[in-house]
Amino acid sequence: MTESAPVDPTSTDGWKKLAGIADGFTPDLRGWFDSDPGRAERYTFQAADLTVDLSKGLVDDEILGALLQVAKDTGVAERFEAMLAGEHINVTEDRAVLHTALRRPKGIEPALVVDGQDVDADVHATLDKVYAFAEQVRDGSWTGVTGKRIETVVNIGIGGSDLGPVMVYEALKPYVQEGLEARFVSNIDPADIYEKTADLDPETTLFIVASKTFGTLETLTNARLARQWLWERLGLTDASDDEKSNAVAKHFVAVSTALDKVAAFGIDPENAFGFWDWVGGRYSVDSAIGTSVVIAIGKENWQQFLAGFHAVDEHVRTTPLEQNVPVLMGLLNVWYTNFLGAQSHAVLPYTQYLHRFAAYLQQLTMESNGKRVRWDGSPVTTDTGEVFWGEPGTNGQHAFYQLIHQGTRLIPADFITVAKPARPLKDESGDGKAVQPGQDVHALFLANFFAQTKALAFGKTADEVRAEGTTDEGIVAARTFTGNKPSTSILAPELTPSVLGQLIALYEHIVFTEGTIWGIDSFDQWGVELGKQLALQIAPAVDGDQDALASQDSSTKALIAKYLELRGE
């Protein structure tokens, strides 16, 4: 299957039917709900602990039927099975795609053997090693060079080696062991590592250097700066090489498979945790890349996190397309992107602990599906990808919701929330008006969640504005909301480790669905390479090498010259 050309979705009967529907399409959510009392129930689905309401989407049974036909014609289910089985669906790199193997339970039958390797055994051997190390840090038996227990873990990585761990850590802060903290350094801007380490005690700080090849420029530069900081703060700048090496061995570990480079840096290879070429960085948070989070929340919570992923994997594997939540959500995105002209997608978590979720999804979605050629190298036949963005509610309501409600652009939005807050509070005083004394603040928060999706769907007519007493027609127009703005509501019981795993897997498989339909390889990322290569070529010019500067184009040359002038060099 992986060697054959992808199906051109535009050639399928389902796609042609959708094109016909889209021509002159006028959504009418008010009318659809009024004429169909069962709409909400029929378009609400369950995936593990996630209740997903698609009823406020711009879809009816005819549209959904055509979308499902496109999924069948492009082989979404078959390609998913091929991925699970370890076929090399990452064609451009000739690799299997096995992030789903990272969360397969220990002892599951039959064992997954790919390219002659027992993947399950490899994954659980690494997990057991991570768990053992994490427990040493958590119980204080792993100490720094002066014998003090670790209080702060600093993860140094970039891309998937940063966005995943920091998002998960922030989401699961209520589960972090008291007395432990994690921080995350990614940007090569020296301000990042300076601010993250400025107030730390080197005797109680552990650095995790996360780089599969141990060669990522940003990560290794920051790792060297961290090592330099450690030596300086411990007073070891002029110490012997043995003393310096001993300090590094007690304060640095690695997530990498390049054991020779790890050892050369000064990290004991026994304290290096590996992962595999069949998992891309943006799919790796549930691998050893999450070591910093395992230390923070512990083995049992991490196992629940993995179980959440696996529950959604199983939902996708075993559920017919008609009730398959990530597939349905992916199909709606295709409808909005390819037929209704949407270019961006908002993710709006109504839980503050998910405040980094949209940033995480930006890499997952846009690095995966930002492609202009299909997996056989031929040009795509459709638009691909969406710009993902968002902020937690209610912050976003006071920032960009105006554009979603009354702007001219179609912006599908996913609203995510939980029924039980991790930190319940009541406003005992209230204001005596909108907020009564004793108000449950989470209930007030969720009233906004429900109100926003209702307002987006149904809007406010001019007659309704007039009925409120507005007579100036200019003001009537300004206060009218057209409605028919699509949203999806995702509701979970509470933000547990399991639910967080479910949410991540949900979007992983949405990405998979879209990529399969578009015929692209969602698992390579050649688009990030050119800038890296050019940066290495330009670096000497930025350092003042005149020959290197002279070889640049006129714009780059002028910008670098201005930079050097501003630096006084």
C-alpha positions in Angstrom: 0.0 0.0 0.0 2.7 2.5 0.9 4.4 2.2 -2.5 1.2 3.0 -4.5 0.2 6.5 -5.4 -2.4 8.0 -3.1 -6.0 8.3 -4.2 -6.7 11.7 -5.6 -9.6 12.8 -3.4 -11.0 15.2 -6.0 -11.6 12.2 -8.3 -13.9 10.4 -5.9 -17.7 10.5 -6.1 -17.9 11.8 -2.5 -15.7 14.8 -3.3 -17.7 15.7 -6.4 -20.9 15.5 -4.4 -19.4 17.8 -1.8 -18.3 20.3 -4.4 -21.9 20.4 -5.7 -23.3 20.9 -2.2 -20.8 23.7 -1.5 -21.8 25.6 -4.7 -24.3 28.1 -3.3 -24.2 26.4 0.2 -26.1 28.5 2.8 -25.9 27.0 6.3 -28.9 27.5 8.6 -28.2 26.2 12.1 -31.3 27.8 13.5 -33.4 26.1 11.0 -31.6 22.8 11.2 -32.1 22.6 15.0 -35.8 23.8 14.8 -36.7 21.2 12.2 -34.6 18.3 13.7 -35.2 17.8 17.5 -32.7 14.9 17.5 -29.8 16.8 15.9 -27.9 17.4 19.1 -28.2 13.8 20.2 -27.4 12.3 16.7 -24.3 14.5 16.3 -22.9 13.9 19.8 -20.3 11.1 20.1 -18.2 9.4 22.8 -14.5 8.6 22.6 -13.3 7.1 25.9 -14.1 9.9 28.5 -14.5 12.6 25.8 -18.0 13.7 24.9 -17.8 15.5 21.5 -20.7 17.5 20.2 -20.5 18.2 16.5 -24.1 19.4 16.2 -23.1 23.1 15.9 -21.0 22.3 12.9 -22.0 23.3 9.4 -23.0 19.8 8.5 -26.1 17.8 7.7 -26.7 14.1 7.0 -26.1 14.5 3.3 -22.8 16.4 3.8 -21.6 13.9 6.4 -22.5 11.0 4.2 -20.4 12.4 1.4 -17.5 13.1 3.7 -17.6 9.5 5.0 -17.6 8.3 1.4 -14.4 10.3 0.8 -12.8 8.7 3.9 -13.7 5.3 2.5 -12.5 6.0 -1.0 -9.2 7.3 0.2 -8.6 4.4 2.5 -8.5 6.1 5.9 -9.3 2.9 7.9 -6.9 0.8 5.8 -4.0 3.2 6.2 -4.6 3.4 9.9 -4.3 -0.3 10.2 -1.1 -0.2 8.1 0.3 2.4 10.5 -0.5 0.3 13.5 1.1 -2.7 11.9 4.4 -0.9 11.3 4.2 -0.5 7.6 6.6 2.2 6.3 3.9 4.8 5.7 6.5 7.6 6.3 7.5 7.1 2.7 10.1 9.9 2.2 12.1 8.6 5.1 11.3 4.9 4.6 10.1 4.5 8.2 7.3 3.0 10.2 5.1 5.4 12.1 4.6 3.9 15.6 3.8 6.6 18.1 0.8 4.4 18.9 3.2 1.7 20.1 4.5 4.1 22.8 1.3 3.5 24.8 0.5 -0.2 24.1 0.1 -1.9 27.5 2.8 -4.2 28.7 2.0 -7.8 27.8 -0.6 -7.0 25.1 -1.1 -9.8 22.6 0.0 -10.3 20.0 3.3 -8.6 20.4 4.2 -6.0 17.9 7.2 -7.0 15.9 8.3 -4.6 13.1 11.3 -5.0 10.9 12.4 -8.0 13.0 12.3 -5.9 16.2 10.1 -6.6 19.2 8.7 -3.0 19.6 6.7 -3.7 22.7 9.8 -5.1 24.5 11.9 -2.1 23.4 9.3 0.4 24.5 8.7 -1.1 28.0 12.4 -1.6 28.6 12.9 2.1 28.1 9.8 3.0 30.2 11.0 0.8 33.1 14.4 2.6 32.9 12.7 6.0 33.0 10.5 5.0 35.9 13.4 3.7 37.9 15.3 6.9 37.4 12.3 9.1 38.1 11.7 7.3 41.4 15.3 7.9 42.5 14.8 11.6 41.9 11.4 11.7 43.6 12.5 9.8 46.7 15.7 11.7 47.1 18.1 8.8 46.5 19.5 10.6 43.4 21.3 13.6 44.7 23.5 16.3 43.2 27.2 16.4 43.6 27.0 17.9 47.0 24.5 15.4 48.3 21.4 17.5 48.2 18.2 16.2 46.7 16.9 17.5 43.4 14.3 20.2 43.6 14.2 21.5 40.0 14.4 19.7 36.7 15.3 21.8 33.7 14.4 20.2 30.4 16.5 21.4 27.5 15.0 20.7 24.1 13.2 22.3 21.2 10.2 21.5 18.9 8.7 18.2 20.0 11.3 17.8 22.7 10.0 21.0 24.4 6.4 21.7 23.3 5.1 18.3 24.4 6.7 18.1 27.9 6.0 21.7 28.8 2.3 21.5 27.7 1.8 18.2 29.7 3.6 19.6 32.7 1.5 22.7 32.8 -1.7 20.7 32.2 -0.9 18.3 35.0 0.4 20.7 37.6 -2.1 19.5 40.2 -0.3 16.1 40.1 3.2 17.4 40.5 5.0 16.1 43.6 5.4 18.8 46.3 8.9 20.1 46.5 9.6 19.4 42.8 9.4 21.8 39.9 10.1 21.5 36.2 11.3 24.3 33.9 11.8 24.2 30.1 14.5 25.8 28.0 14.1 25.8 24.2 14.9 29.1 22.5 18.5 29.8 21.5 17.9 33.4 22.6 20.2 33.5 25.6 17.5 35.3 27.6 15.6 32.0 27.8 18.2 30.0 29.6 19.2 33.0 31.7 15.7 33.6 33.0 15.1 29.9 33.6 18.2 29.4 35.7 18.8 32.8 37.3 17.2 32.0 40.6 18.1 28.3 40.8 20.4 26.5 43.2 22.9 24.5 41.2 23.2 21.9 44.0 19.5 21.0 43.6 19.1 21.3 39.8 19.0 18.5 37.3 19.2 19.1 33.6 17.7 16.8 31.0 19.1 17.3 27.5 16.6 16.0 25.0 17.9 15.5 21.5 17.6 12.2 19.6 20.9 12.7 17.7 22.5 14.9 20.4 23.3 17.3 17.6 20.4 19.8 17.5 22.1 23.2 17.4 19.8 25.0 19.7 19.6 22.2 22.3 23.3 21.5 22.4 24.1 25.2 22.6 21.8 25.6 25.6 23.2 22.4 27.1 26.7 23.8 27.0 25.5 27.1 28.5 23.8 25.1 31.3 27.0 23.1 31.9 28.9 26.4 32.0 26.4 27.8 34.5 26.7 24.7 36.7 30.4 24.9 36.9 30.4 28.6 37.6 27.7 28.4 40.3 29.4 25.5 41.9 32.7 27.3 41.9 34.3 24.7 39.6 35.4 27.0 36.7 39.1 26.4 37.6 38.6 22.9 39.0 40.1 19.7 37.6 38.5 17.9 34.7 37.5 15.1 37.0 35.7 17.4 39.3 33.9 19.0 36.5 33.0 15.7 34.9 31.7 14.4 38.3 29.4 17.4 38.6 28.0 17.0 35.1 27.4 13.3 35.7 25.3 14.1 38.8 23.4 17.0 37.3 22.8 16.0 33.7 21.0 13.2 32.0 20.0 12.8 28.4 17.1 11.7 26.2 19.1 10.5 23.2 20.3 7.5 21.3 23.7 9.0 20.4 25.5 7.5 23.3 29.0 8.4 22.1 28.1 12.1 21.9 26.3 11.9 25.3 29.5 10.5 26.9 31.6 13.1 25.2 29.5 15.8 26.8 30.1 14.3 30.2 26.8 12.5 30.7 27.0 8.8 31.9 25.5 6.8 29.0 23.7 4.7 31.6 21.7 7.9 32.3 20.6 8.3 28.7 17.1 7.3 27.7 16.5 6.4 24.1 13.7 6.5 21.5 13.4 5.4 17.9 13.3 6.7 14.4 9.7 5.5 14.0 8.5 8.3 16.3 8.7 11.9 15.1 9.4 14.7 17.6 5.9 16.1 17.5 4.5 12.6 18.3 7.0 11.8 21.1 5.7 13.3 24.3 4.7 9.9 25.5 8.2 8.5 24.9 11.3 9.1 27.0 11.0 12.7 25.8 8.5 13.1 28.7 11.1 12.1 31.4 10.9 15.5 33.0 7.1 15.0 33.4 7.5 11.4 34.7 9.8 12.8 37.4 7.2 15.5 38.3 4.0 13.4 38.4 5.3 9.8 39.0 5.0 6.4 37.4 1.4 5.7 38.3 0.1 9.0 36.8 2.2 8.6 33.7 0.8 5.1 33.2 -2.7 6.6 33.3 -1.5 9.2 30.8 -0.5 6.4 28.4 -3.7 4.6 29.0 -5.6 7.6 27.9 -3.7 7.6 24.6 -4.3 3.9 24.1 -8.1 4.2 24.8 -8.4 6.7 21.9 -6.2 4.5 19.7 -8.5 1.6 20.3 -11.5 3.8 19.7 -10.2 4.7 16.2 -9.1 1.1 15.5 -12.4 -0.5 16.5 -15.1 2.1 15.8 -17.0 2.3 12.5 -16.2 5.5 10.6 -19.7 6.8 11.2 -19.1 7.0 15.0 -15.3 7.4 14.9 -14.7 10.8 16.6 -11.2 11.7 15.3 -12.2 10.7 11.8 -15.4 12.7 11.9 -13.6 15.8 13.2 -10.9 15.4 10.5 -13.6 15.1 7.9 -15.3 18.3 9.1 -11.9 20.1 8.9 -11.6 18.9 5.3 -15.1 20.2 4.6 -14.3 23.6 6.1 -10.9 23.9 4.5 -11.4 22.5 1.0 -15.0 23.5 0.3 -15.9 26.5 2.6 -12.6 28.4 2.4 -11.6 28.2 6.0 -7.8 28.8 6.5 -7.4 28.8 10.2 -8.8 26.8 13.2 -9.2 28.0 16.7 -8.6 25.8 19.8 -10.2 27.3 22.9 -9.7 25.4 26.1 -11.9 26.5 29.0 -9.4 25.2 31.5 -6.4 27.3 32.4 -4.2 24.2 32.8 -4.4 23.7 29.0 -3.0 27.1 28.3 -0.1 25.6 26.2 -2.4 23.2 24.3 -2.9 25.4 21.2 0.9 25.9 21.0 1.4 22.2 21.1 -1.2 21.6 18.4 0.5 24.2 16.2 3.5 21.9 15.7 1.4 18.7 15.6 -0.9 19.9 12.9 1.1 22.4 10.8 4.4 20.5 10.8 2.4 17.3 9.9 0.1 18.6 7.2 1.8 21.7 5.9 2.8 19.9 2.7 2.6 20.8 -1.0 3.4 17.3 -2.5 1.8 14.0 -1.9 3.6 10.9 -0.5 4.6 9.8 -4.0 6.2 13.2 -4.8 3.3 14.4 -7.0 1.7 17.9 -6.4 -1.3 18.0 -4.1 -4.6 18.4 -5.7 -6.2 20.3 -2.9 -5.4 22.9 -0.3 -3.8 21.3 2.7 -3.3 22.2 6.4 -4.9 24.8 8.6 -3.4 27.5 10.8 -4.0 26.4 14.3 -4.1 29.0 17.1 -5.9 29.8 20.3 -5.9 30.9 23.9 -7.8 29.8 27.0 -11.2 31.2 27.6 -12.3 33.6 28.9 -9.1 35.4 28.0 -9.8 34.9 24.3 -13.3 36.4 24.7 -11.7 39.7 25.6 -9.2 39.5 22.7 -10.1 37.9 19.4 -13.6 36.4 19.7 -14.9 39.6 17.9 -13.3 38.3 14.7 -14.8 34.9 15.1 -18.3 36.2 15.8 -18.6 39.1 13.4 -15.6 39.0 11.1 -15.8 38.1 7.5 -13.6 35.0 7.8 -14.9 31.5 8.6 -13.0 30.2 11.6 -14.0 26.8 12.9 -13.4 26.5 16.7 -12.9 23.7 19.1 -14.1 24.4 22.6 -12.6 22.1 25.3 -13.6 22.0 29.0 -14.0 19.7 32.0 -16.9 19.3 34.4 -14.8 19.1 37.6 -12.2 21.8 38.2 -8.9 20.9 39.8 -9.1 24.0 42.0 -12.8 24.7 42.9 -13.5 28.1 44.4 -16.6 30.1 45.4 -17.0 33.8 45.2 -18.3 34.2 48.8 -19.0 38.0 48.4 -20.2 38.2 44.8 -21.3 41.6 43.4 -25.0 41.2 44.2 -25.9 41.5 40.6 -24.4 39.2 37.9 -22.5 37.2 40.5 -24.4 36.2 43.6 -22.7 35.4 46.9 -21.5 31.9 47.1 -21.2 31.6 43.3 -19.3 28.5 42.1 -16.7 30.2 39.9 -16.2 27.1 37.6 -19.9 27.1 36.9 -19.7 30.8 36.0 -16.7 30.0 33.8 -18.6 27.2 32.0 -21.6 29.5 31.5 -19.3 31.4 29.2 -18.3 28.2 27.4 -21.9 27.2 26.7 -22.8 30.8 25.8 -20.1 31.3 23.3 -20.9 28.1 21.3 -24.6 29.1 21.3 -23.9 32.6 20.2 -21.6 31.4 17.4 -24.2 29.0 16.1 -27.4 31.0 16.4 -26.3 34.6 16.4 -28.7 37.4 17.0 -31.1 38.7 14.3 -31.9 42.3 13.6 -35.4 41.8 14.8 -34.1 40.5 18.1 -31.9 43.6 18.5 -34.9 45.9 17.7 -37.0 44.0 20.2 -34.5 45.0 22.9 -35.4 48.7 22.1 -32.7 49.7 19.7 -34.1 52.0 17.0 -31.0 53.3 15.3 -30.6 51.0 12.3 -26.9 51.6 12.2 -26.6 50.3 15.7 -29.0 47.5 14.9 -26.6 46.4 12.1 -23.6 46.6 14.4 -25.3 44.5 17.1 -26.5 41.8 14.7 -24.7 38.5 14.7 -25.1 36.3 11.6 -24.5 33.0 13.5 -23.7 29.9 11.5 -20.2 30.0 12.9 -19.1 26.4 13.3 -17.8 25.0 16.6 -17.2 21.6 18.2 -17.6 21.2 22.0 -15.4 18.7 23.8 -16.4 17.9 27.4 -14.5 15.6 29.8 -15.2 14.8 33.5 -11.9 16.4 34.7 -8.4 17.0 33.5 -6.8 13.8 34.7 -3.6 12.3 33.2 -5.8 9.9 31.2 -8.0 12.6 29.8 -5.0 14.6 28.7 -3.7 11.6 26.9 -7.1 11.2 25.2 -7.1 14.8 24.0 -3.6 14.5 22.5 -4.4 11.2 20.7 -7.7 12.7 19.5 -5.8 15.4 17.6 -3.1 13.1 16.4 -5.7 11.0 14.7 -7.5 14.1 13.3 -4.2 15.0 11.7 -3.9 11.4 10.4 -7.3 11.5 8.8 -6.8 14.8 7.0 -3.3 13.8 5.8 -4.6 10.5 4.4 -7.4 12.2 2.5 -5.0 14.8 1.1 -2.6 12.0 0.2 0.4 13.6 2.0 3.1 12.1 4.3 2.1 13.6 7.6 5.2 12.2 9.3 8.1 13.9 7.7 9.2 17.5 8.1 11.6 18.5 5.3 10.2 22.1 5.4 12.2 22.8 8.6 15.5 21.8 7.2 16.3 24.6 4.7 16.3 27.3 7.3 18.6 25.3 9.5 21.1 24.8 6.7 21.1 28.4 5.7 21.6 29.5 9.3 24.8 27.5 9.5 26.0 29.1 6.3 25.1 32.6 7.5 26.5 32.3 11.0 30.1 33.3 10.0 28.8 36.4 8.3 26.9 37.4 11.5 30.1 36.9 13.4 31.9 39.4 11.1 33.4 37.2 8.4 33.6 39.6 5.4 33.9 36.9 2.8 30.8 35.1 4.1 29.0 38.4 4.3 29.9 39.3 0.7 28.4 36.0 -0.5 24.9 36.9 0.7 22.0 38.3 -1.3 21.7 42.1 -1.1 18.8 42.1 1.4 20.5 39.6 3.8 23.8 41.4 3.4 22.3 44.8 4.3 20.4 43.4 7.3 23.5 41.7 8.7 25.6 44.9 8.1 22.9 46.9 10.0 23.0 44.4 12.8 26.8 44.7 13.1 26.5 48.4 13.0 23.9 48.4 15.8 26.1 46.1 17.8 29.0 48.5 17.4 31.1 45.9 15.6 
